[in-house]
Amino acid sequence: MLTILFSLFVLISANLHIRAEYRGPQHHVYIFKPLTTSLIILIALQATASTNVFYKYAIVAGLIFSLAGDIFLMLPSDRFIAGLVSFLAAHLCYIVAFSAETGFYLSVLGLLPFLLYGIAILAVLIPHVNNKLRLPVTIYTIVIVVMAWQALGQWLHLEQTRTLLAFLGAVIFVVSDSALAINRFRKPFKSARLVTLGTYFVAQWLIALSV
């Protein structure tokens, strides 16, 4: 029941945040962006379905790092590197969580679609990224590809609904970060915030539900 209630609050808060991104007022962005992620953290914290306590708290740690990233990226000054590092830490937490019960997934065949996607997105982005950011962006892309790969491995090994939710969340997170990167480095597009934030909140919500 609490999960349903918090999920409803997430939906309302996320919509208010996205609306504020386009129409204002700006202080609603500062309120509803961290509030949405905080509500997603509460979903994970109150969950009891997971049989692995370590998994639960690794996911919560990833969500907390994501909250820090949200705050850095919404500040008026450009804190992109700080936000990038925060989300990098979040994805490392997710990698640890996804491989906690099953061990590190080593299938090259499982890696291949994510690897090809990572190469393709870097080929699109890197020519437009300044030299200072090329290495951080490359490292981040590698880490998020590994995160999705490990989510796939967990799902294939355990074949549970919660691991499917984690995998779907991981894939949608890749989509969200790709849209953000394309908008920032390649070519800005009008619906960028809707696409980026909509997929981001759905991804985090699904990952929280996997606990």
Backbone as CSV, one residue per row, in Angstrom:
resi,resn,N_x,N_y,N_z,CA_x,CA_y,CA_z,C_x,C_y,C_z
1,MET,0.818,-1.205,0.000,0.000,0.000,0.000,0.860,1.266,0.000
2,LEU,1.925,1.253,0.823,2.820,2.406,0.866,3.502,2.634,-0.476
3,THR,3.863,1.523,-1.139,4.508,1.641,-2.453,3.584,2.341,-3.443
4,ILE,2.313,1.962,-3.432,1.337,2.597,-4.336,1.189,4.078,-4.000
5,LEU,1.096,4.385,-2.714,0.934,5.767,-2.284,2.137,6.616,-2.671
6,PHE,3.346,6.121,-2.369,4.553,6.862,-2.725,4.687,6.993,-4.243
7,SER,4.286,5.962,-4.984,4.356,6.018,-6.442,3.437,7.098,-6.995
8,LEU,2.267,7.241,-6.383,1.342,8.310,-6.788,1.966,9.677,-6.525
9,PHE,2.597,9.828,-5.364,3.270,11.088,-5.044,4.417,11.360,-6.013
10,VAL,5.149,10.307,-6.400,6.230,10.448,-7.384,5.671,10.969,-8.701
11,LEU,4.561,10.394,-9.142,3.940,10.813,-10.402,3.545,12.288,-10.351
12,ILE,2.922,12.697,-9.267,2.490,14.095,-9.126,3.698,15.027,-9.076
13,SER,4.675,14.698,-8.240,5.859,15.539,-8.076,6.661,15.637,-9.371
14,ALA,6.829,14.510,-10.069,7.575,14.510,-11.331,6.893,15.396,-12.367
15,ASN,5.573,15.315,-12.441,4.837,16.148,-13.400,4.942,17.630,-13.062
16,LEU,4.881,17.947,-11.774,5.025,19.345,-11.363,6.424,19.863,-11.675
17,HIS,7.422,18.989,-11.509,8.790,19.404,-11.828,8.964,19.660,-13.325
18,ILE,8.498,18.728,-14.152,8.649,18.885,-15.606,7.877,20.116,-16.087
19,ARG,6.699,20.335,-15.527,5.932,21.525,-15.872,6.709,22.793,-15.519
20,ALA,7.339,22.804,-14.351,8.109,23.974,-13.922,9.319,24.214,-14.810
21,GLU,9.901,23.145,-15.350,11.046,23.298,-16.255,10.671,24.122,-17.488
22,TYR,9.438,23.978,-17.942,8.988,24.669,-19.149,8.270,25.989,-18.855
23,ARG,7.498,26.014,-17.771,6.635,27.165,-17.526,6.968,27.935,-16.255
24,GLY,7.867,27.380,-15.422,8.175,28.024,-14.154,7.050,27.795,-13.156
25,PRO,7.171,28.422,-11.998,8.294,29.257,-11.555,9.526,28.424,-11.212
26,GLN,10.695,29.061,-11.240,11.947,28.350,-11.068,12.049,27.664,-9.700
27,HIS,11.464,28.277,-8.681,11.593,27.660,-7.361,10.858,26.318,-7.279
28,HIS,9.895,26.098,-8.170,9.240,24.790,-8.220,10.212,23.711,-8.717
29,VAL,11.126,24.080,-9.587,12.177,23.145,-10.026,13.012,22.729,-8.824
30,TYR,13.405,23.707,-8.014,14.241,23.428,-6.847,13.510,22.601,-5.791
31,ILE,12.185,22.695,-5.774,11.405,21.911,-4.808,11.126,20.506,-5.328
32,PHE,10.572,20.401,-6.540,10.006,19.133,-6.988,11.025,18.161,-7.579
33,LYS,12.165,18.654,-8.069,13.152,17.699,-8.574,13.732,16.851,-7.447
34,PRO,14.294,17.460,-6.391,14.791,16.628,-5.292,13.680,15.889,-4.551
35,LEU,12.479,16.479,-4.494,11.369,15.809,-3.820,11.007,14.510,-4.540
36,THR,10.992,14.532,-5.865,10.644,13.331,-6.626,11.629,12.203,-6.351
37,THR,12.913,12.509,-6.408,13.920,11.473,-6.140,13.864,11.022,-4.684
38,SER,13.588,11.940,-3.773,13.467,11.573,-2.355,12.306,10.605,-2.135
39,LEU,11.203,10.827,-2.827,10.061,9.916,-2.731,10.414,8.540,-3.298
40,ILE,11.205,8.511,-4.358,11.650,7.228,-4.930,12.552,6.509,-3.932
41,ILE,13.393,7.251,-3.221,14.228,6.650,-2.172,13.346,6.013,-1.096
42,LEU,12.260,6.679,-0.727,11.346,6.133,0.282,10.703,4.834,-0.198
43,ILE,10.419,4.737,-1.492,9.877,3.488,-2.041,10.851,2.341,-1.793
44,ALA,12.122,2.580,-2.061,13.132,1.543,-1.857,13.328,1.234,-0.375
45,LEU,13.329,2.260,0.445,13.579,2.068,1.879,12.481,1.252,2.559
46,GLN,11.241,1.454,2.170,10.153,0.755,2.849,9.864,-0.622,2.253
47,ALA,10.524,-0.954,1.152,10.265,-2.231,0.476,10.746,-3.410,1.325
48,THR,10.020,-4.510,1.234,10.382,-5.713,1.994,10.488,-6.948,1.104
49,ALA,10.305,-6.779,-0.200,10.255,-7.936,-1.099,11.620,-8.578,-1.313
50,SER,12.678,-7.777,-1.324,13.999,-8.314,-1.629,14.480,-9.234,-0.513
51,THR,15.059,-10.353,-0.906,15.616,-11.283,0.081,17.052,-10.914,0.438
52,ASN,17.599,-9.942,-0.241,18.992,-9.573,-0.047,19.055,-8.147,0.498
53,VAL,19.392,-8.035,1.797,19.451,-6.720,2.432,20.543,-5.873,1.803
54,PHE,21.657,-6.485,1.422,22.745,-5.745,0.782,22.263,-5.105,-0.513
55,TYR,21.469,-5.853,-1.287,20.920,-5.317,-2.541,20.112,-4.060,-2.262
56,LYS,19.250,-4.146,-1.250,18.389,-3.020,-0.909,19.208,-1.767,-0.627
57,TYR,20.222,-1.893,0.208,20.956,-0.706,0.622,21.953,-0.230,-0.435
58,ALA,22.384,-1.124,-1.324,23.190,-0.680,-2.465,22.341,0.159,-3.420
59,ILE,21.083,-0.259,-3.619,20.162,0.523,-4.455,19.859,1.864,-3.797
60,VAL,19.606,1.857,-2.503,19.339,3.110,-1.783,20.533,4.053,-1.885
61,ALA,21.740,3.503,-1.744,22.946,4.332,-1.882,23.015,4.946,-3.275
62,GLY,22.688,4.154,-4.303,22.677,4.682,-5.663,21.662,5.793,-5.838
63,LEU,20.507,5.645,-5.213,19.478,6.685,-5.295,19.895,7.958,-4.561
64,ILE,20.603,7.796,-3.453,21.084,8.971,-2.710,22.137,9.723,-3.526
65,PHE,23.055,8.995,-4.163,24.020,9.652,-5.052,23.294,10.334,-6.209
66,SER,22.216,9.716,-6.703,21.429,10.329,-7.771,20.781,11.627,-7.299
67,LEU,20.303,11.626,-6.060,19.730,12.846,-5.489,20.764,13.964,-5.454
68,ALA,21.988,13.610,-5.065,23.074,14.603,-5.078,23.308,15.108,-6.496
69,GLY,23.299,14.192,-7.476,23.460,14.593,-8.870,22.350,15.502,-9.342
70,ASP,21.111,15.202,-8.933,19.976,16.061,-9.274,20.214,17.487,-8.789
71,ILE,20.668,17.591,-7.556,20.874,18.915,-6.955,21.986,19.665,-7.678
72,PHE,23.085,18.989,-7.966,24.186,19.653,-8.680,23.743,20.145,-10.055
73,LEU,22.965,19.318,-10.777,22.594,19.668,-12.148,21.512,20.736,-12.224
74,MET,20.788,20.966,-11.132,19.740,21.985,-11.196,20.211,23.337,-10.668
75,LEU,21.424,23.400,-10.113,21.928,24.658,-9.588,22.154,25.665,-10.713
76,PRO,22.009,26.952,-10.430,22.195,27.970,-11.476,23.587,27.944,-12.089
77,SER,24.620,27.714,-11.265,25.979,27.619,-11.799,26.184,26.230,-12.409
78,ASP,27.105,26.141,-13.335,27.338,24.885,-14.044,28.134,23.927,-13.159
79,ARG,27.458,22.941,-12.607,28.106,21.915,-11.789,28.035,20.568,-12.502
80,PHE,28.254,20.591,-13.822,28.086,19.375,-14.616,29.028,18.265,-14.165
81,ILE,30.288,18.586,-13.903,31.255,17.571,-13.488,30.835,16.952,-12.152
82,ALA,30.428,17.795,-11.207,29.970,17.283,-9.910,28.755,16.375,-10.088
83,GLY,27.838,16.773,-10.969,26.674,15.941,-11.245,27.069,14.632,-11.904
84,LEU,28.010,14.717,-12.842,28.483,13.525,-13.540,29.120,12.537,-12.560
85,VAL,29.948,13.046,-11.656,30.611,12.190,-10.660,29.576,11.549,-9.735
86,SER,28.561,12.319,-9.345,27.510,11.787,-8.472,26.761,10.641,-9.148
87,PHE,26.407,10.830,-10.404,25.691,9.767,-11.110,26.617,8.598,-11.441
88,LEU,27.899,8.871,-11.638,28.859,7.789,-11.821,28.879,6.904,-10.576
89,ALA,28.909,7.528,-9.396,28.872,6.777,-8.136,27.569,6.004,-8.011
90,ALA,26.468,6.612,-8.453,25.168,5.928,-8.405,25.200,4.656,-9.245
91,HIS,25.743,4.755,-10.450,25.787,3.589,-11.325,26.728,2.513,-10.795
92,LEU,27.796,2.911,-10.139,28.681,1.921,-9.511,27.943,1.174,-8.397
93,CYS,27.120,1.896,-7.640,26.294,1.247,-6.612,25.323,0.262,-7.253
94,TYR,24.726,0.653,-8.375,23.790,-0.238,-9.061,24.515,-1.472,-9.604
95,ILE,25.711,-1.297,-10.110,26.492,-2.437,-10.600,26.743,-3.428,-9.463
96,VAL,27.137,-2.901,-8.316,27.374,-3.748,-7.139,26.086,-4.473,-6.745
97,ALA,24.968,-3.743,-6.751,23.683,-4.346,-6.387,23.293,-5.455,-7.366
98,PHE,23.377,-5.163,-8.659,22.919,-6.111,-9.672,23.766,-7.382,-9.722
99,SER,25.012,-7.292,-9.290,25.881,-8.469,-9.302,26.021,-9.112,-7.923
100,ALA,25.303,-8.590,-6.925,25.467,-9.068,-5.546,25.009,-10.512,-5.370
101,GLU,23.879,-10.863,-5.958,23.311,-12.197,-5.755,23.815,-13.218,-6.765
102,THR,24.203,-12.757,-7.925,24.499,-13.681,-9.020,25.970,-13.690,-9.433
103,GLY,26.769,-12.802,-8.870,28.141,-12.656,-9.332,28.181,-11.779,-10.578
104,PHE,29.361,-11.360,-10.946,29.507,-10.465,-12.093,29.200,-11.227,-13.373
105,TYR,28.282,-10.699,-14.153,27.843,-11.319,-15.406,28.902,-11.104,-16.473
106,LEU,29.405,-12.195,-17.042,30.556,-12.105,-17.934,30.233,-12.469,-19.380
107,SER,28.963,-12.662,-19.714,28.608,-13.059,-21.069,28.943,-11.954,-22.076
108,VAL,29.803,-12.276,-23.022,30.147,-11.324,-24.084,28.940,-11.071,-24.975
109,LEU,28.141,-12.126,-25.201,26.938,-11.975,-26.023,25.961,-11.011,-25.360
110,GLY,25.857,-11.087,-24.036,24.988,-10.170,-23.310,25.502,-8.742,-23.353
111,LEU,26.812,-8.598,-23.355,27.431,-7.272,-23.402,27.286,-6.614,-24.771
112,LEU,27.279,-7.415,-25.828,27.413,-6.904,-27.192,26.439,-5.778,-27.555
113,PRO,25.120,-5.914,-27.325,24.220,-4.813,-27.728,24.513,-3.516,-26.989
114,PHE,24.877,-3.621,-25.707,25.189,-2.421,-24.925,26.518,-1.817,-25.360
115,LEU,27.467,-2.674,-25.679,28.768,-2.203,-26.149,28.625,-1.455,-27.468
116,LEU,27.866,-2.028,-28.389,27.654,-1.379,-29.688,26.942,-0.050,-29.521
117,TYR,25.975,-0.019,-28.611,25.259,1.235,-28.363,26.200,2.273,-27.763
118,GLY,27.026,1.848,-26.809,27.983,2.766,-26.193,28.947,3.355,-27.211
119,ILE,29.437,2.517,-28.106,30.354,2.983,-29.157,29.641,3.981,-30.069
120,ALA,28.394,3.660,-30.424,27.631,4.536,-31.320,27.370,5.899,-30.682
121,ILE,26.970,5.907,-29.412,26.655,7.186,-28.771,27.908,8.018,-28.568
122,LEU,29.043,7.369,-28.268,30.300,8.114,-28.148,30.731,8.683,-29.500
123,ALA,30.506,7.920,-30.571,30.851,8.410,-31.906,30.040,9.658,-32.259
124,VAL,28.801,9.697,-31.790,27.944,10.861,-32.030,28.379,12.047,-31.177
125,LEU,28.765,11.778,-29.919,29.003,12.855,-28.963,30.414,13.422,-28.983
126,ILE,31.422,12.546,-28.992,32.803,12.958,-28.722,33.297,14.092,-29.620
127,PRO,32.996,14.087,-30.923,33.469,15.217,-31.746,32.954,16.575,-31.274
128,HIS,31.879,16.581,-30.481,31.263,17.835,-30.040,31.541,18.141,-28.563
129,VAL,32.297,17.266,-27.908,32.618,17.446,-26.486,33.990,18.102,-26.383
130,ASN,34.111,19.117,-25.520,35.422,19.762,-25.400,36.417,18.811,-24.751
131,ASN,37.702,19.077,-24.968,38.762,18.151,-24.560,38.727,17.831,-23.070
132,LYS,38.365,18.797,-22.262,38.341,18.610,-20.810,37.316,17.560,-20.381
133,LEU,36.240,17.445,-21.143,35.152,16.546,-20.752,35.165,15.206,-21.472
134,ARG,36.038,15.043,-22.451,36.001,13.812,-23.253,36.266,12.561,-22.417
135,LEU,37.258,12.607,-21.556,37.559,11.436,-20.724,36.439,11.158,-19.724
136,PRO,35.949,12.167,-18.967,34.830,11.887,-18.052,33.598,11.334,-18.756
137,VAL,33.265,11.876,-19.926,32.089,11.399,-20.663,32.301,9.958,-21.125
138,THR,33.508,9.632,-21.567,33.819,8.268,-22.006,33.727,7.289,-20.836
139,ILE,34.307,7.658,-19.708,34.253,6.791,-18.519,32.812,6.583,-18.079
140,TYR,32.043,7.654,-18.066,30.641,7.556,-17.650,29.869,6.617,-18.583
141,THR,30.115,6.732,-19.876,29.429,5.867,-20.844,29.777,4.409,-20.606
142,ILE,31.041,4.130,-20.345,31.465,2.751,-20.065,30.747,2.217,-18.828
143,VAL,30.692,3.026,-17.787,30.083,2.577,-16.527,28.589,2.319,-16.693
144,ILE,27.883,3.191,-17.402,26.439,2.975,-17.551,26.144,1.779,-18.456
145,VAL,27.015,1.520,-19.419,26.881,0.324,-20.247,27.060,-0.931,-19.389
146,VAL,28.063,-0.918,-18.522,28.287,-2.054,-17.623,27.100,-2.221,-16.672
147,MET,26.543,-1.115,-16.204,25.381,-1.171,-15.316,24.213,-1.898,-15.977
148,ALA,23.899,-1.522,-17.221,22.800,-2.174,-17.941,23.117,-3.643,-18.215
149,TRP,24.364,-3.929,-18.527,24.822,-5.303,-18.773,24.609,-6.171,-17.530
150,GLN,24.978,-5.664,-16.372,24.816,-6.420,-15.130,23.348,-6.578,-14.749
151,ALA,22.528,-5.576,-15.050,21.086,-5.700,-14.810,20.497,-6.819,-15.666
152,LEU,20.956,-6.920,-16.916,20.531,-8.008,-17.788,20.940,-9.357,-17.196
153,GLY,22.182,-9.449,-16.746,22.676,-10.702,-16.172,21.875,-11.140,-14.962
154,GLN,21.543,-10.181,-14.101,20.757,-10.509,-12.905,19.385,-11.056,-13.301
155,TRP,18.748,-10.394,-14.268,17.419,-10.838,-14.708,17.479,-12.227,-15.337
156,LEU,18.443,-12.467,-16.219,18.545,-13.765,-16.891,18.843,-14.881,-15.898
157,HIS,19.593,-14.563,-14.862,19.969,-15.588,-13.882,18.825,-15.898,-12.914
158,LEU,18.146,-14.874,-12.413,17.127,-15.079,-11.380,15.711,-15.194,-11.935
159,GLU,15.453,-14.566,-13.092,14.151,-14.626,-13.765,13.001,-14.289,-12.807
160,GLN,13.151,-13.176,-12.109,12.124,-12.703,-11.193,11.532,-11.397,-11.722
161,THR,10.331,-11.083,-11.280,9.696,-9.834,-11.706,10.530,-8.633,-11.273
162,ARG,11.052,-8.681,-10.050,11.821,-7.541,-9.552,13.116,-7.346,-10.337
163,THR,13.730,-8.426,-10.811,14.960,-8.263,-11.593,14.653,-7.776,-13.009
164,LEU,13.450,-8.120,-13.504,13.016,-7.560,-14.789,12.801,-6.057,-14.649
165,LEU,12.203,-5.625,-13.538,12.010,-4.190,-13.297,13.350,-3.467,-13.251
166,ALA,14.337,-4.077,-12.582,15.668,-3.467,-12.509,16.288,-3.349,-13.896
167,PHE,16.144,-4.385,-14.720,16.701,-4.354,-16.070,16.024,-3.280,-16.921
168,LEU,14.691,-3.221,-16.859,13.977,-2.196,-17.623,14.397,-0.798,-17.159
169,GLY,14.535,-0.628,-15.842,14.987,0.651,-15.310,16.370,1.016,-15.810
170,ALA,17.275,0.036,-15.841,18.637,0.286,-16.308,18.655,0.718,-17.775
171,VAL,17.874,0.029,-18.601,17.818,0.362,-20.038,17.231,1.759,-20.241
172,ILE,16.156,2.069,-19.512,15.540,3.390,-19.639,16.486,4.477,-19.139
173,PHE,17.300,4.148,-18.129,18.306,5.102,-17.643,19.312,5.417,-18.748
174,VAL,19.718,4.410,-19.499,20.634,4.626,-20.627,19.993,5.573,-21.644
175,VAL,18.713,5.365,-21.916,17.985,6.241,-22.851,17.963,7.673,-22.329
176,SER,17.677,7.828,-21.038,17.608,9.158,-20.425,18.940,9.891,-20.529
177,ASP,20.013,9.197,-20.155,21.335,9.836,-20.205,21.762,10.139,-21.629
178,SER,21.359,9.297,-22.565,21.681,9.549,-23.973,20.992,10.821,-24.457
179,ALA,19.708,10.976,-24.105,18.970,12.176,-24.498,19.589,13.420,-23.883
180,LEU,19.971,13.317,-22.610,20.610,14.457,-21.936,21.912,14.842,-22.629
181,ALA,22.727,13.819,-22.960,24.024,14.078,-23.580,23.870,14.661,-24.984
182,ILE,22.928,14.127,-25.751,22.707,14.638,-27.102,22.254,16.099,-27.044
183,ASN,21.354,16.390,-26.116,20.866,17.758,-25.980,21.981,18.712,-25.553
184,ARG,22.864,18.250,-24.666,23.919,19.126,-24.143,25.079,19.277,-25.126
185,PHE,25.476,18.187,-25.762,26.709,18.212,-26.549,26.485,18.222,-28.066
186,ARG,25.437,17.577,-28.527,25.267,17.417,-29.972,24.336,18.471,-30.571
187,LYS,23.074,18.429,-30.187,22.108,19.379,-30.727,20.936,19.522,-29.767
188,PRO,20.738,20.708,-29.196,19.596,20.904,-28.296,18.276,20.678,-29.035
189,PHE,17.314,20.070,-28.336,15.993,19.897,-28.936,14.924,20.270,-27.908
190,LYS,13.802,20.742,-28.420,12.777,21.387,-27.586,12.229,20.475,-26.500
191,SER,12.039,19.197,-26.825,11.428,18.272,-25.864,12.461,17.588,-24.973
192,ALA,13.688,18.105,-24.955,14.774,17.421,-24.238,14.464,17.199,-22.763
193,ARG,13.970,18.236,-22.092,13.711,18.096,-20.660,12.589,17.105,-20.385
194,LEU,11.558,17.107,-21.238,10.473,16.149,-21.082,10.983,14.722,-21.258
195,VAL,11.757,14.496,-22.313,12.277,13.152,-22.586,13.268,12.727,-21.500
196,THR,14.215,13.607,-21.197,15.260,13.268,-20.234,14.693,13.013,-18.843
197,LEU,13.876,13.941,-18.365,13.347,13.818,-17.005,12.290,12.726,-16.910
198,GLY,11.442,12.620,-17.930,10.419,11.581,-17.898,11.022,10.195,-17.827
199,THR,11.997,9.928,-18.675,12.645,8.610,-18.660,13.491,8.421,-17.399
200,TYR,14.107,9.493,-16.922,14.934,9.406,-15.714,14.114,8.991,-14.498
201,PHE,12.995,9.655,-14.287,12.168,9.332,-13.121,11.572,7.927,-13.235
202,VAL,11.153,7.539,-14.430,10.634,6.176,-14.627,11.728,5.151,-14.336
203,ALA,12.940,5.410,-14.824,14.053,4.484,-14.606,14.344,4.306,-13.116
204,GLN,14.451,5.408,-12.398,14.744,5.325,-10.970,13.598,4.658,-10.203
205,TRP,12.386,4.937,-10.596,11.216,4.325,-9.960,11.231,2.812,-10.154
206,LEU,11.526,2.356,-11.357,11.583,0.915,-11.630,12.709,0.251,-10.836
207,ILE,13.853,0.906,-10.770,14.970,0.346,-10.001,14.600,0.263,-8.522
208,ALA,13.930,1.294,-8.002,13.488,1.280,-6.594,12.484,0.153,-6.363
209,LEU,11.608,-0.086,-7.321,10.623,-1.156,-7.190,11.260,-2.545,-7.197
210,SER,12.494,-2.648,-7.680,13.172,-3.958,-7.732,13.667,-4.404,-6.364
211,VAL,13.603,-3.521,-5.378,14.083,-3.861,-4.034,13.089,-4.798,-3.355
